[in-house]
């Protein structure tokens, strides 16, 4: 299937972390992607850590994490805009595969870009654990995985 450049829409997804956003922006594929409308999607994990061995994690802590992710997202959209993309930021909480696939369907994306780290970081576990293989099956468009 060939998609006209003017009809293309890109979703760039990451785990909401500094490392995830840095990895996405380090992807060499950004140099040759068309400067199409782009959704930068930060997918925060479900707050399953509300109850830790030591007890309850206060809502303020979760709010602080969300605020930090929102600030990174705003910086990320500004970075994309400065590099010729027309970017919109979206911050969601949930299962990465579901949220990425849902967003790609909602905006009729032509391409989803994710970065896959080789190191055993949190982002690597995010990808390897269950995001990678399921995303291949559920993404409704082309999936581009940049390995760094």
N, CA, C and O atoms as a DFTB+ gen file, in Angstrom:
592 C
 N C O
     1  1       0.835      -1.170       0.000
     2  2       0.000       0.000       0.000
     3  2       0.885       1.240       0.000
     4  3       1.786       1.362       0.830
     5  1       0.637       2.140      -0.906
     6  2       1.383       3.383      -0.981
     7  2       0.535       4.496      -0.396
     8  3      -0.640       4.643      -0.731
     9  1       1.145       5.272       0.477
    10  2       0.446       6.392       1.106
    11  2       1.085       7.677       0.609
    12  3       2.300       7.853       0.694
    13  1       0.260       8.567       0.095
    14  2       0.769       9.858      -0.353
    15  2       1.337      10.607       0.838
    16  3       0.776      10.569       1.933
    17  1       2.456      11.290       0.617
    18  2       3.104      12.003       1.718
    19  2       2.173      12.997       2.388
    20  3       2.218      13.156       3.608
    21  1       1.328      13.670       1.611
    22  2       0.442      14.654       2.223
    23  2      -0.681      14.000       3.020
    24  3      -1.333      14.673       3.819
    25  1      -0.924      12.703       2.822
    26  2      -1.965      11.995       3.561
    27  2      -1.388      11.212       4.735
    28  3      -2.134      10.617       5.513
    29  1      -0.084      11.209       4.861
    30  2       0.551      10.409       5.897
    31  2       0.348      11.023       7.274
    32  3       0.326      12.244       7.432
    33  1       0.198      10.149       8.270
    34  2       0.153      10.581       9.667
    35  2       1.023       9.609      10.455
    36  3       0.920       8.393      10.293
    37  1       1.876      10.158      11.306
    38  2       2.849       9.360      12.061
    39  2       2.504       9.409      13.543
    40  3       2.143      10.459      14.075
    41  1       2.621       8.262      14.200
    42  2       2.531       8.200      15.655
    43  2       3.894       7.756      16.153
    44  3       4.384       6.693      15.771
    45  1       4.508       8.568      17.006
    46  2       5.766       8.215      17.664
    47  2       5.424       7.932      19.120
    48  3       4.947       8.812      19.836
    49  1       5.670       6.698      19.554
    50  2       5.259       6.304      20.908
    51  2       6.468       5.966      21.770
    52  3       7.458       5.409      21.295
    53  1       6.363       6.316      23.050
    54  2       7.427       6.007      24.015
    55  2       6.800       5.814      25.377
    56  3       5.601       6.034      25.554
    57  1       7.606       5.405      26.338
    58  2       7.102       5.022      27.655
    59  2       6.952       6.171      28.648
    60  3       6.743       5.921      29.835
    61  1       7.049       7.403      28.208
    62  2       6.876       8.550      29.082
    63  2       8.121       8.978      29.830
    64  3       8.102       9.989      30.533
    65  1       9.205       8.225      29.692
    66  2      10.439       8.532      30.424
    67  2      11.382       9.401      29.594
    68  3      11.241       9.518      28.377
    69  1      12.356      10.013      30.295
    70  2      13.410      10.751      29.591
    71  2      14.164       9.828      28.645
    72  3      14.417      10.183      27.494
    73  1      14.524       8.639      29.132
    74  2      15.279       7.684      28.315
    75  2      14.486       7.252      27.092
    76  3      15.049       7.107      26.007
    77  1      13.196       7.046      27.257
    78  2      12.356       6.645      26.130
    79  2      12.254       7.724      25.074
    80  3      12.318       7.439      23.878
    81  1      12.093       8.973      25.514
    82  2      12.001      10.087      24.574
    83  2      13.344      10.319      23.886
    84  3      13.390      10.561      22.680
    85  1      14.435      10.245      24.646
    86  2      15.769      10.400      24.060
    87  2      16.027       9.330      23.001
    88  3      16.579       9.621      21.940
    89  1      15.628       8.098      23.292
    90  2      15.824       7.004      22.338
    91  2      15.027       7.244      21.069
    92  3      15.523       7.006      19.967
    93  1      13.817       7.705      21.213
    94  2      12.984       7.983      20.050
    95  2      13.616       9.066      19.181
    96  3      13.643       8.947      17.956
    97  1      14.122      10.118      19.812
    98  2      14.712      11.214      19.056
    99  2      16.102      10.895      18.524
   100  3      16.603      11.595      17.644
   101  1      16.724       9.858      19.040
   102  2      18.022       9.420      18.522
   103  2      17.872       8.490      17.320
   104  3      18.862       8.124      16.687
   105  1      16.647       8.115      17.012
   106  2      16.407       7.194      15.898
   107  2      16.868       7.828      14.587
   108  3      16.401       8.911      14.232
   109  1      17.775       7.173      13.863
   110  2      18.255       7.737      12.606
   111  2      17.145       7.866      11.565
   112  3      17.267       8.647      10.621
   113  1      16.079       7.114      11.732
   114  2      14.964       7.170      10.787
   115  2      14.281       8.538      10.761
   116  3      13.625       8.886       9.779
   117  1      14.433       9.308      11.831
   118  2      13.818      10.642      11.852
   119  2      14.334      11.519      10.724
   120  3      13.625      12.407      10.249
   121  1      15.562      11.274      10.296
   122  2      16.157      12.100       9.234
   123  2      15.430      11.928       7.907
   124  3      15.354      12.872       7.121
   125  1      14.899      10.750       7.648
   126  2      14.273      10.534       6.343
   127  2      12.752      10.427       6.383
   128  3      12.117      10.276       5.339
   129  1      12.165      10.501       7.566
   130  2      10.707      10.476       7.627
   131  2      10.141      11.753       7.021
   132  3      10.707      12.831       7.199
   133  1       9.032      11.634       6.310
   134  2       8.402      12.854       5.787
   135  2       7.903      13.713       6.937
   136  3       7.528      13.199       7.991
   137  1       7.902      14.986       6.736
   138  2       7.466      15.927       7.777
   139  2       5.939      15.998       7.753
   140  3       5.344      17.019       7.408
   141  1       5.342      14.892       8.128
   142  2       3.892      14.737       8.135
   143  2       3.346      15.086       9.513
   144  3       4.105      15.171      10.479
   145  1       2.044      15.287       9.608
   146  2       1.456      15.465      10.936
   147  2       1.848      14.288      11.829
   148  3       1.772      13.129      11.421
   149  1       2.267      14.608      13.047
   150  2       2.832      13.597      13.937
   151  2       2.220      13.709      15.324
   152  3       2.098      14.797      15.887
   153  1       1.839      12.554      15.857
   154  2       1.356      12.476      17.232
   155  2       2.458      11.871      18.071
   156  3       2.913      10.759      17.802
   157  1       2.891      12.600      19.089
   158  2       3.863      12.084      20.045
   159  2       3.051      11.529      21.210
   160  3       2.382      12.272      21.929
   161  1       3.123      10.210      21.384
   162  2       2.288       9.514      22.355
   163  2       3.138       8.983      23.500
   164  3       3.969       8.095      23.311
   165  1       2.922       9.533      24.686
   166  2       3.591       9.050      25.892
   167  2       2.626       8.115      26.606
   168  3       1.536       8.523      27.007
   169  1       3.034       6.858      26.762
   170  2       2.183       5.861      27.407
   171  2       2.771       5.531      28.775
   172  3       3.786       4.843      28.887
   173  1       2.113       6.034      29.801
   174  2       2.539       5.742      31.167
   175  2       1.922       4.420      31.603
   176  3       0.790       4.107      31.232
   177  1       2.660       3.646      32.389
   178  2       2.097       2.378      32.854
   179  2       0.939       2.613      33.814
   180  3       0.843       3.658      34.458
   181  1       0.074       1.630      33.891
   182  2      -1.011       1.684      34.877
   183  2      -0.380       1.806      36.266
   184  3       0.645       1.179      36.532
   185  1      -0.965       2.587      37.135
   186  2      -0.377       2.757      38.466
   187  2      -0.602       1.536      39.355
   188  3      -1.232       1.624      40.409
   189  1      -0.072       0.387      38.905
   190  2      -0.208      -0.837      39.693
   191  2       0.679      -0.795      40.924
   192  3       0.549      -1.631      41.818
   193  1       1.575       0.170      40.970
   194  2       2.463       0.299      42.127
   195  2       1.830       1.138      43.227
   196  3       2.525       1.638      44.112
   197  1       0.511       1.291      43.169
   198  2      -0.155       2.052      44.221
   199  2       0.098       1.436      45.584
   200  3       0.187       2.138      46.590
   201  1       0.210       0.129      45.605
   202  2       0.459      -0.553      46.868
   203  2       1.782      -1.290      46.772
   204  3       1.917      -2.268      46.036
   205  1       2.739      -0.810      47.516
   206  2       4.053      -1.431      47.563
   207  2       4.186      -2.208      48.861
   208  3       3.311      -2.144      49.725
   209  1       5.266      -2.930      48.992
   210  2       5.504      -3.690      50.214
   211  2       5.465      -2.772      51.434
   212  3       5.027      -3.180      52.510
   213  1       5.923      -1.531      51.265
   214  2       5.951      -0.597      52.391
   215  2       4.598       0.065      52.617
   216  3       4.383       0.669      53.667
   217  1       3.693      -0.032      51.671
   218  2       2.385       0.581      51.861
   219  2       1.917       1.339      50.646
   220  3       2.390       1.108      49.533
   221  1       1.011       2.221      50.856
   222  2       0.341       2.987      49.810
   223  2       1.238       4.092      49.271
   224  3       1.906       4.784      50.038
   225  1       1.252       4.258      47.951
   226  2       1.980       5.362      47.314
   227  2       1.003       6.527      47.200
   228  3      -0.046       6.385      46.574
   229  1       1.323       7.665      47.787
   230  2       0.387       8.793      47.779
   231  2       0.090       9.293      46.372
   232  3       0.923       9.218      45.468
   233  1      -1.133       9.807      46.220
   234  2      -1.553      10.367      44.944
   235  2      -0.645      11.488      44.479
   236  3      -0.481      11.703      43.278
   237  1      -0.047      12.212      45.435
   238  2       0.854      13.302      45.069
   239  2       2.051      12.780      44.282
   240  3       2.531      13.444      43.364
   241  1       2.527      11.602      44.638
   242  2       3.664      10.995      43.932
   243  2       3.285      10.654      42.496
   244  3       4.052      10.897      41.565
   245  1       2.103      10.094      42.331
   246  2       1.616       9.759      40.988
   247  2       1.408      11.027      40.182
   248  3       1.766      11.085      39.006
   249  1       0.828      12.052      40.813
   250  2       0.620      13.331      40.134
   251  2       1.945      13.956      39.717
   252  3       2.045      14.525      38.630
   253  1       2.957      13.856      40.565
   254  2       4.275      14.411      40.239
   255  2       4.878      13.679      39.044
   256  3       5.472      14.306      38.167
   257  1       4.729      12.366      39.004
   258  2       5.234      11.591      37.865
   259  2       4.510      11.983      36.580
   260  3       5.130      12.125      35.526
   261  1       3.212      12.154      36.676
   262  2       2.414      12.535      35.503
   263  2       2.788      13.946      35.032
   264  3       2.886      14.202      33.832
   265  1       2.996      14.857      35.993
   266  2       3.400      16.221      35.638
   267  2       4.762      16.229      34.951
   268  3       4.971      16.968      33.989
   269  1       5.688      15.409      35.445
   270  2       7.016      15.321      34.819
   271  2       6.894      14.746      33.413
   272  3       7.560      15.220      32.493
   273  1       6.059      13.738      33.237
   274  2       5.855      13.149      31.907
   275  2       5.217      14.171      30.965
   276  3       5.566      14.234      29.786
   277  1       4.286      14.966      31.484
   278  2       3.635      15.994      30.659
   279  2       4.653      17.048      30.218
   280  3       4.622      17.501      29.073
   281  1       5.552      17.437      31.120
   282  2       6.593      18.418      30.768
   283  2       7.518      17.852      29.694
   284  3       7.886      18.560      28.757
   285  1       7.902      16.563      29.826
   286  2       8.730      15.920      28.791
   287  2       8.003      15.889      27.463
   288  3       8.604      16.130      26.416
   289  1       6.709      15.594      27.499
   290  2       5.908      15.535      26.284
   291  2       5.863      16.895      25.593
   292  3       6.005      16.975      24.373
   293  1       5.669      17.952      26.356
   294  2       5.656      19.302      25.777
   295  2       7.006      19.640      25.152
   296  3       7.066      20.217      24.066
   297  1       8.084      19.281      25.838
   298  2       9.424      19.500      25.283
   299  2       9.612      18.672      24.009
   300  3      10.230      19.127      23.047
   301  1       9.078      17.470      24.019
   302  2       9.190      16.602      22.846
   303  2       8.445      17.141      21.640
   304  3       8.962      17.090      20.523
   305  1       7.238      17.659      21.843
   306  2       6.504      18.227      20.708
   307  2       7.213      19.472      20.189
   308  3       7.241      19.708      18.981
   309  1       7.786      20.272      21.086
   310  2       8.549      21.451      20.651
   311  2       9.763      21.028      19.829
   312  3      10.089      21.662      18.825
   313  1      10.429      19.959      20.253
   314  2      11.583      19.424      19.514
   315  2      11.163      18.979      18.114
   316  3      11.839      19.291      17.133
   317  1      10.064      18.261      18.020
   318  2       9.589      17.806      16.710
   319  2       9.199      18.991      15.830
   320  3       9.536      19.025      14.647
   321  1       8.495      19.956      16.402
   322  2       8.120      21.158      15.642
   323  2       9.360      21.874      15.110
   324  3       9.376      22.338      13.970
   325  1      10.396      21.961      15.942
   326  2      11.635      22.634      15.535
   327  2      12.353      21.884      14.413
   328  3      13.168      22.462      13.695
   329  1      12.048      20.602      14.268
   330  2      12.672      19.792      13.215
   331  2      11.735      19.543      12.029
   332  3      11.943      18.611      11.251
   333  1      10.712      20.376      11.899
   334  2       9.882      20.347      10.712
   335  2       8.629      19.504      10.768
   336  3       7.862      19.480       9.805
   337  1       8.400      18.813      11.867
   338  2       7.168      18.046      12.015
   339  2       6.078      18.972      12.549
   340  3       6.375      19.990      13.175
   341  1       4.832      18.624      12.304
   342  2       3.709      19.297      12.933
   343  2       3.222      18.339      13.998
   344  3       2.515      17.376      13.702
   345  1       3.604      18.603      15.250
   346  2       3.409      17.613      16.311
   347  2       2.318      18.000      17.294
   348  3       2.134      19.166      17.643
   349  1       1.606      16.972      17.723
   350  2       0.626      17.092      18.800
   351  2       0.989      16.057      19.854
   352  3       1.291      14.911      19.520
   353  1       0.964      16.446      21.109
   354  2       1.316      15.534      22.187
   355  2       0.101      14.923      22.846
   356  3      -0.937      15.568      22.999
   357  1       0.246      13.661      23.237
   358  2      -0.835      12.934      23.897
   359  2      -0.235      12.126      25.041
   360  3       0.716      11.370      24.842
   361  1      -0.787      12.287      26.229
   362  2      -0.336      11.555      27.403
   363  2      -1.469      10.638      27.841
   364  3      -2.567      11.099      28.156
   365  1      -1.196       9.344      27.858
   366  2      -2.202       8.371      28.253
   367  2      -1.619       7.420      29.287
   368  3      -0.402       7.278      29.410
   369  1      -2.496       6.783      30.015
   370  2      -2.094       5.772      30.988
   371  2      -2.782       4.471      30.620
   372  3      -3.990       4.440      30.386
   373  1      -2.012       3.409      30.570
   374  2      -2.607       2.116      30.254
   375  2      -1.578       1.143      29.742
   376  3      -0.373       1.356      29.877
   377  1      -2.066       0.073      29.152
   378  2      -1.200      -0.948      28.568
   379  2      -0.652      -0.406      27.248
   380  3      -1.432       0.003      26.388
   381  1       0.662      -0.394      27.069
   382  2       1.256       0.216      25.879
   383  2       0.684      -0.290      24.553
   384  3       0.363       0.511      23.675
   385  1       0.557      -1.593      24.400
   386  2       0.051      -2.133      23.131
   387  2      -1.355      -1.614      22.853
   388  3      -1.646      -1.164      21.746
   389  1      -2.211      -1.676      23.843
   390  2      -3.587      -1.222      23.657
   391  2      -3.634       0.260      23.331
   392  3      -4.340       0.678      22.413
   393  1      -2.884       1.053      24.082
   394  2      -2.935       2.506      23.893
   395  2      -2.329       2.937      22.558
   396  3      -2.872       3.809      21.880
   397  1      -1.209       2.328      22.182
   398  2      -0.571       2.678      20.902
   399  2      -1.471       2.273      19.746
   400  3      -1.690       3.060      18.826
   401  1      -1.990       1.060      19.784
   402  2      -2.861       0.576      18.709
   403  2      -4.139       1.398      18.627
   404  3      -4.580       1.756      17.534
   405  1      -4.734       1.697      19.775
   406  2      -5.968       2.493      19.806
   407  2      -5.721       3.873      19.203
   408  3      -6.505       4.353      18.385
   409  1      -4.627       4.504      19.615
   410  2      -4.348       5.847      19.109
   411  2      -4.081       5.812      17.603
   412  3      -4.556       6.674      16.864
   413  1      -3.326       4.820      17.159
   414  2      -3.039       4.701      15.724
   415  2      -4.329       4.534      14.922
   416  3      -4.471       5.118      13.848
   417  1      -5.264       3.745      15.435
   418  2      -6.553       3.565      14.752
   419  2      -7.354       4.868      14.771
   420  3      -7.936       5.259      13.759
   421  1      -7.381       5.529      15.913
   422  2      -8.175       6.745      16.079
   423  2      -7.750       7.836      15.106
   424  3      -8.595       8.529      14.540
   425  1      -6.448       7.990      14.909
   426  2      -5.959       9.062      14.035
   427  2      -5.689       8.575      12.614
   428  3      -5.180       9.332      11.787
   429  1      -6.023       7.322      12.325
   430  2      -5.770       6.718      11.009
   431  2      -4.294       6.865      10.625
   432  3      -3.960       7.340       9.540
   433  1      -3.429       6.446      11.541
   434  2      -1.984       6.563      11.316
   435  2      -1.539       5.698      10.148
   436  3      -2.084       4.622       9.899
   437  1      -0.539       6.196       9.444
   438  2       0.106       5.439       8.376
   439  2       1.317       4.699       8.906
   440  3       1.724       3.676       8.355
   441  1       1.897       5.228       9.992
   442  2       3.147       4.701      10.523
   443  2       3.204       4.910      12.027
   444  3       2.855       5.977      12.533
   445  1       3.650       3.874      12.738
   446  2       3.957       3.990      14.163
   447  2       5.452       3.765      14.303
   448  3       5.989       2.785      13.787
   449  1       6.124       4.675      15.001
   450  2       7.562       4.561      15.268
   451  2       7.775       4.381      16.758
   452  3       7.291       5.169      17.571
   453  1       8.511       3.327      17.107
   454  2       8.937       3.108      18.491
   455  2      10.430       2.821      18.465
   456  3      10.968       2.363      17.457
   457  1      11.091       3.094      19.580
   458  2      12.519       2.796      19.699
   459  2      12.683       1.568      20.582
   460  3      11.975       1.405      21.575
   461  1      13.619       0.712      20.213
   462  2      13.867      -0.524      20.960
   463  2      15.305      -0.538      21.450
   464  3      16.233      -0.650      20.650
   465  1      15.496      -0.424      22.758
   466  2      16.864      -0.405      23.285
   467  2      17.455      -1.810      23.364
   468  3      16.744      -2.789      23.592
   469  1      18.749      -1.885      23.173
   470  2      19.450      -3.158      23.328
   471  2      19.771      -3.430      24.790
   472  3      19.909      -4.587      25.188
   473  1      19.891      -2.386      25.588
   474  2      20.259      -2.517      27.001
   475  2      19.079      -3.038      27.818
   476  3      17.926      -2.956      27.393
   477  1      19.381      -3.565      28.976
   478  2      18.343      -4.113      29.852
   479  2      17.806      -3.035      30.781
   480  3      17.850      -3.195      32.001
   481  1      17.311      -1.966      30.236
   482  2      16.735      -0.890      31.031
   483  2      15.230      -1.130      31.186
   484  3      14.691      -2.106      30.664
   485  1      14.564      -0.233      31.907
   486  2      13.116      -0.331      32.026
   487  2      12.472      -0.288      30.645
   488  3      11.548      -1.052      30.367
   489  1      12.953       0.596      29.783
   490  2      12.380       0.702      28.441
   491  2      12.552      -0.607      27.681
   492  3      11.666      -1.000      26.921
   493  1      13.671      -1.282      27.873
   494  2      13.900      -2.566      27.200
   495  2      12.894      -3.603      27.690
   496  3      12.334      -4.357      26.895
   497  1      12.671      -3.638      28.985
   498  2      11.691      -4.584      29.519
   499  2      10.298      -4.225      29.022
   500  3       9.488      -5.109      28.743
   501  1      10.015      -2.917      28.908
   502  2       8.726      -2.447      28.382
   503  2       8.517      -3.042      27.003
   504  3       7.422      -3.509      26.689
   505  1       9.566      -3.030      26.168
   506  2       9.444      -3.548      24.811
   507  2       9.458      -5.064      24.785
   508  3       8.581      -5.678      24.177
   509  1      10.426      -5.674      25.427
   510  2      10.615      -7.127      25.346
   511  2       9.532      -7.919      26.039
   512  3       9.112      -8.973      25.564
   513  1       9.076      -7.390      27.191
   514  2       8.147      -8.156      27.996
   515  2       6.906      -8.580      27.240
   516  3       6.628      -9.774      27.126
   517  1       6.164      -7.634      26.727
   518  2       4.952      -7.995      26.019
   519  2       4.561      -6.951      24.994
   520  3       3.638      -7.170      24.210
   521  1       5.242      -5.828      24.985
   522  2       4.890      -4.769      24.044
   523  2       5.291      -5.142      22.623
   524  3       4.489      -5.001      21.700
   525  1       6.525      -5.617      22.433
   526  2       7.048      -5.852      21.096
   527  2       6.237      -6.784      20.245
   528  3       5.749      -6.385      19.187
   529  1       6.076      -8.022      20.675
   530  2       5.391      -8.999      19.843
   531  2       3.921      -8.649      19.670
   532  3       3.378      -8.808      18.577
   533  1       3.269      -8.178      20.720
   534  2       1.863      -7.832      20.607
   535  2       1.650      -6.613      19.718
   536  3       0.665      -6.544      18.983
   537  1       2.553      -5.668      19.780
   538  2       2.422      -4.476      18.955
   539  2       2.501      -4.837      17.477
   540  3       1.788      -4.259      16.656
   541  1       3.357      -5.783      17.137
   542  2       3.443      -6.240      15.750
   543  2       2.103      -6.776      15.263
   544  3       1.724      -6.570      14.110
   545  1       1.398      -7.455      16.140
   546  2       0.129      -8.067      15.763
   547  2      -1.036      -7.088      15.767
   548  3      -1.966      -7.246      14.976
   549  1      -1.011      -6.089      16.628
   550  2      -2.187      -5.243      16.816
   551  2      -2.120      -3.877      16.152
   552  3      -3.154      -3.229      15.988
   553  1      -0.948      -3.426      15.768
   554  2      -0.856      -2.106      15.152
   555  2      -1.565      -2.132      13.802
   556  3      -1.292      -3.008      12.980
   557  1      -2.470      -1.186      13.562
   558  2      -3.269      -1.197      12.337
   559  2      -2.576      -0.581      11.115
   560  3      -3.219      -0.320      10.098
   561  1      -1.279      -0.353      11.218
   562  2      -0.548       0.284      10.126
   563  2       0.895      -0.215      10.151
   564  3       1.222      -1.157      10.873
   565  1       1.740       0.413       9.372
   566  2       3.156       0.047       9.356
   567  2       3.784       0.360      10.708
   568  3       3.519       1.404      11.305
   569  1       4.615      -0.554      11.178
   570  2       5.322      -0.378      12.444
   571  2       6.808      -0.295      12.140
   572  3       7.375      -1.208      11.539
   573  1       7.436       0.788      12.550
   574  2       8.874       0.980      12.370
   575  2       9.525       0.948      13.743
   576  3       9.213       1.758      14.615
   577  1      10.437      -0.005      13.918
   578  2      11.129      -0.154      15.186
   579  2      12.574       0.279      14.963
   580  3      13.298      -0.317      14.167
   581  1      12.977       1.318      15.673
   582  2      14.350       1.792      15.587
   583  2      15.139       1.165      16.735
   584  3      14.816       1.383      17.903
   585  1      16.164       0.394      16.407
   586  2      16.982      -0.257      17.419
   587  2      18.200       0.603      17.673
   588  3      18.890       1.019      16.743
   589  1      18.456       0.863      18.942
   590  2      19.616       1.679      19.294
   591  2      20.472       0.973      20.299
   592  3      21.499       1.506      20.719
